[in-house]
Amino acid sequence: MQSLKHHFLLAMPHMEEANFAGSLVYLCDHDDNGCMGVITNRPLDITLDALFEQLSLGGETSLHRNAPVYYGGPMHKDRGFILHRGNSDEWDSSIQVTDNVALTTSMDILQALANNTGPERYLVCLGCAGWDVGQLEEELKENAWLTVDADASVLFETPPAERLSAAAGILGVDLNLMTRDAGHA
């Protein structure tokens, strides 16, 4: 199977797994070791202000104080994963996903956001989603997910409640009209 890095995973409407039901996952990595991504459409009831305070980062004058923090997935829920536009070279622990999208896990990006010097477009996620080798491929065969090439504007410019349907719109489908059963000709 080809790499699904920089793809969206759209949870099919019948998915009952509580961690993923109704989710739009952005895949940051997919290789021979498995894959990893973050859920991008499930804001938590906390803002960056609370995170800045908990981590003693200051941020009292940050323009980002009211930005939501997202549930990124069931793995490493105590770690921050910041998906953002820009270059990974600017941050201590970061990977370049595409030419203009990076994933950073180091504290320096949160400090930069607290100081108004971080990226303008970003999602701060607590936790991530991961699949062992072959696991996602099996879930795709079971019709649990749809995949589509990711569009950064869906990530960074579309309201969270609209991201899943916007990603489905890339495919020209309405998830509400989808069925559990896969068709075979």
Rosetta blueprint (number, residue, H / E / L):
1 M L
2 Q L
3 S L
4 L L
5 K L
6 H L
7 H E
8 F E
9 L E
10 L E
11 A E
12 M L
13 P L
14 H L
15 M L
16 E L
17 E L
18 A L
19 N L
20 F L
21 A L
22 G L
23 S L
24 L E
25 V E
26 Y E
27 L E
28 C E
29 D E
30 H E
31 D E
32 D L
33 N L
34 G E
35 C E
36 M E
37 G E
38 V E
39 I E
40 T L
41 N L
42 R L
43 P E
44 L E
45 D E
46 I E
47 T E
48 L H
49 D H
50 A H
51 L H
52 F H
53 E H
54 Q H
55 L L
56 S L
57 L L
58 G L
59 G L
60 E L
61 T L
62 S L
63 L L
64 H L
65 R L
66 N L
67 A L
68 P E
69 V E
70 Y E
71 Y E
72 G L
73 G L
74 P L
75 M E
76 H E
77 K E
78 D E
79 R E
80 G E
81 F E
82 I E
83 L E
84 H E
85 R E
86 G L
87 N L
88 S H
89 D H
90 E H
91 W L
92 D L
93 S L
94 S E
95 I E
96 Q E
97 V L
98 T L
99 D L
100 N L
101 V E
102 A E
103 L E
104 T E
105 T L
106 S L
107 M H
108 D H
109 I H
110 L H
111 Q H
112 A H
113 L H
114 A H
115 N L
116 N L
117 T L
118 G L
119 P L
120 E L
121 R L
122 Y E
123 L E
124 V E
125 C E
126 L E
127 G E
128 C E
129 A E
130 G E
131 W E
132 D L
133 V L
134 G L
135 Q H
136 L H
137 E H
138 E H
139 E H
140 L H
141 K H
142 E L
143 N L
144 A L
145 W E
146 L E
147 T E
148 V E
149 D E
150 A L
151 D L
152 A H
153 S H
154 V H
155 L H
156 F H
157 E H
158 T L
159 P L
160 P H
161 A H
162 E H
163 R H
164 L H
165 S H
166 A H
167 A H
168 A H
169 G H
170 I H
171 L H
172 G L
173 V L
174 D L
175 L H
176 N H
177 L H
178 M L
179 T L
180 R L
181 D L
182 A L
183 G L
184 H L
185 A L
